[in-house]
């Protein structure tokens, strides 16, 4: 781990500051929109726009990198992010925020793709797994730190928008001034969606439903909190505990997924997350119960994301696994775009606790679909010892990180098999 930090500290420090900026802008807009008197529908469209920009960039950012190089793309996207963050309070109009969110989503996706390919190139083969784990921890830590900063200022002023703009601008200094050369950028051709769906209908449906869950958690939590009458500190704690739950449970669930039938684990995690959301829907208003629901939903939905990728790979050839990750992330992104719109409708027609009803329906729907697929395919067709290793990947990662994670764990499996053959000989 020390070697990873020595070679990648500048990139990890820069990403930490970038994630603070991203975490701040998401929560801030939900709170500031309430101050500005934006309707729920307007806020839903604004929050959905980020995921549209992110999905659009997942296809076109690699083309930009190949055309003009990592450094230019990194600098251009970072400048745009910084400018948009400053413009939010200056142009407090729904149309301006929607365009800004599309631009921010596009730019952050492009930045993540660039950073993840840089990180992969900087780390040696034996250290790529550790580098990816550190990257994931840094992402989560940055978002949690952002929630603390939200409580230190006035959401109706300018300062809280200036802070992420400054942090984003500063984030590029250690990265662009580091001695690491820009890597050669290659992308994997996506696996046809029809083939992916045929290989694992459960993984594809699960990724689509989880897209809506993530969009609700990370796009509409602040809007929900404002509608429910929570204080700024309580909303910040709500968002933070979602990410803390995800980080704490990611690795234990990964360990478990390599030892039992993954379909049962998918069903169980979905049911637990759905039950957690149902608690706050049926018994709304108690902050302790709301935080418990956030921890349960965050702690189950994020590991489910990586678990579904691993489950799909159980039914694919090794050469298709990296490409499948990109296809699954595309399906997830489509679900994420629709999520805030539906949550906004629920907030208007059901009440603030409709936020939890939406998450409960999606999570329990995934549990039900997993059970139905088990009835359709009683024999999973893959022995537990022959499954692909679980590779921790967060919902904020791009296809680059997902592909790298899968390659790392495939290489680890091959090494283990070779060691086993040597021991047997």
SULNOR-V37937 format. One record per residue. SS is DSSP state (alpha for helix, beta for strand, coil for the rest). PHI is phi in whole degrees, -180 to 180 (* if undefined). Layout:
# SULNOR-V37937
SS,PHI  SS,PHI
This chain:
# SULNOR-V37937
coil,*  alpha,-63  alpha,-64  alpha,-64  alpha,-63  alpha,-64  alpha,-91  alpha,-128  alpha,-61  alpha,-64  alpha,-66  alpha,-67  alpha,-64  alpha,-62  alpha,-67  alpha,-61  alpha,-68  alpha,-63  alpha,-70  alpha,-62  alpha,-61  alpha,-68  alpha,-65  alpha,-67  alpha,-68  alpha,-66  alpha,-71  alpha,-60  alpha,-64  alpha,-62  alpha,-75  alpha,-70  alpha,-60  alpha,-65  alpha,-64  alpha,-77  coil,81  coil,-68  coil,-73  alpha,-63  alpha,-63  alpha,-61  alpha,-67  alpha,-63  alpha,-65  alpha,-61  alpha,-69  alpha,-66  alpha,-60  alpha,-59  alpha,-70  alpha,-65  alpha,-64  alpha,-63  alpha,-67  alpha,-62  alpha,-70  alpha,-61  alpha,-94  alpha,-98  alpha,-61  alpha,-58  alpha,-64  alpha,-63  alpha,-64  alpha,-66  alpha,-78  alpha,-120  coil,100  alpha,-60  alpha,-62  alpha,-65  alpha,-64  alpha,-58  alpha,-67  alpha,-65  alpha,-68  alpha,-63  alpha,-62  alpha,-66  alpha,-58  alpha,-59  alpha,-67  alpha,-64  alpha,-60  alpha,-71  alpha,-76  alpha,-51  alpha,-73  alpha,-76  coil,-121  coil,-82  coil,-129  alpha,-55  alpha,-66  alpha,-69  alpha,-67  alpha,-64  alpha,-64  alpha,-63  alpha,-68  alpha,-61  alpha,-64  alpha,-63  alpha,-61  alpha,-62  alpha,-68  alpha,-65  alpha,-62  alpha,-62  alpha,-64  alpha,-63  alpha,-60  alpha,-63  alpha,-65  alpha,-68  alpha,-71  alpha,-64  alpha,-62  alpha,-62  alpha,-74  alpha,-74  coil,-90  coil,-72  alpha,-55  alpha,-75  alpha,-112  alpha,-64  alpha,-63  alpha,-66  alpha,-63  alpha,-67  alpha,-64  alpha,-62  alpha,-60  alpha,-65  alpha,-65  alpha,-63  alpha,-59  alpha,-63  alpha,-62  alpha,-63  alpha,-67  alpha,-65  alpha,-60  alpha,-61  alpha,-66  alpha,-67  alpha,-64  alpha,-59  coil,-77  coil,-92  coil,-136  coil,-100  coil,-68  coil,-87  coil,-102  coil,-105  alpha,-58  alpha,-67  alpha,-88  alpha,-70  alpha,-57  alpha,-65  alpha,-63  alpha,-66  alpha,-62  alpha,-64  alpha,-62  alpha,-72  alpha,-61  alpha,-83  alpha,-62  alpha,-65  alpha,-74  alpha,-74  coil,-96  coil,-73  coil,-84  coil,-65  coil,-73  coil,-70  coil,-78  coil,-75  coil,-101  coil,-132  coil,-123  coil,-88  coil,-66  coil,-62  coil,-78  coil,-54  alpha,-61  alpha,-60  alpha,-67  alpha,-66  alpha,-66  alpha,-64  alpha,-70  coil,-152  alpha,-59  alpha,-64  alpha,-63  alpha,-68  alpha,-63  alpha,-61  alpha,-65  alpha,-64  alpha,-65  alpha,-65  alpha,-58  alpha,-66  alpha,-64  alpha,-64  alpha,-63  alpha,-66  alpha,-64  alpha,-97  alpha,-108  coil,-117  alpha,-61  alpha,-68  alpha,-64  alpha,-58  alpha,-60  alpha,-65  alpha,-67  coil,-84  coil,82  coil,-76  coil,-76  alpha,-60  alpha,-63  alpha,-68  alpha,-65  alpha,-62  alpha,-67  alpha,-60  alpha,-67  alpha,-61  alpha,-69  alpha,-63  alpha,-74  alpha,-64  alpha,-60  alpha,-64  alpha,-70  alpha,-67  alpha,-92  alpha,-57  alpha,-77  alpha,-59  alpha,-69  alpha,-62  alpha,-61  alpha,-68  alpha,-66  coil,-85  coil,-125  coil,-133  coil,-62  alpha,-65  alpha,-66  alpha,-66  alpha,-68  alpha,-61  alpha,-62  alpha,-65  alpha,-64  alpha,-63  alpha,-65  alpha,-64  alpha,-63  alpha,-65  alpha,-65  alpha,-63  alpha,-68  alpha,-64  alpha,-56  alpha,-76  alpha,-76  alpha,-79  coil,-127  coil,-75  coil,104  coil,-89  alpha,-63  alpha,-62  alpha,-70  alpha,-63  alpha,-67  alpha,-64  alpha,-63  alpha,-61  alpha,-65  alpha,-68  alpha,-67  alpha,-65  alpha,-72  alpha,-102  alpha,-69  alpha,-67  alpha,-62  alpha,-59  alpha,-58  alpha,-71  alpha,-64  alpha,-68  alpha,-64  alpha,-63  alpha,-65  alpha,-62  alpha,-67  coil,-61  coil,-111  coil,-122  coil,-72  alpha,-57  alpha,-71  alpha,-99  alpha,-66  alpha,-64  alpha,-66  alpha,-64  alpha,-59  alpha,-63  alpha,-65  alpha,-67  alpha,-67  alpha,-64  alpha,-61  alpha,-61  alpha,-65  alpha,-63  alpha,-63  alpha,-67  alpha,-66  alpha,-76  alpha,-54  alpha,-61  alpha,-63  alpha,-68  alpha,-61  alpha,-60  alpha,-63  alpha,-64  alpha,-62  alpha,-76  alpha,-102  coil,-110  coil,116  coil,-57  coil,-72  alpha,-62  alpha,-56  alpha,-73  alpha,-63  alpha,-62  alpha,-64  alpha,-62  alpha,-62  alpha,-68  alpha,-68  alpha,-71  alpha,-64  alpha,-66  alpha,-62  alpha,-66  alpha,-67  alpha,-62  alpha,-63  alpha,-66  alpha,-66  alpha,-67  alpha,-72  alpha,-72  coil,-129  coil,-57  coil,-92  coil,-66  coil,81  coil,-133  coil,-69  alpha,-57  alpha,-70  alpha,-101  coil,-73  coil,-75  coil,-63  coil,-68  coil,-116  coil,-60  coil,-140  coil,-93  coil,-70  coil,-87  coil,-78  coil,-99  alpha,-62  alpha,-62  alpha,-65  alpha,-64  alpha,-67  alpha,-63  alpha,-59  alpha,-67  alpha,-63  alpha,-60  alpha,-77  alpha,-67  alpha,-61  alpha,-63  alpha,-63  alpha,-62  alpha,-62  alpha,-64  alpha,-65  alpha,-66  alpha,-65  alpha,-63  alpha,-67  alpha,-66  alpha,-66  alpha,-67  coil,-73
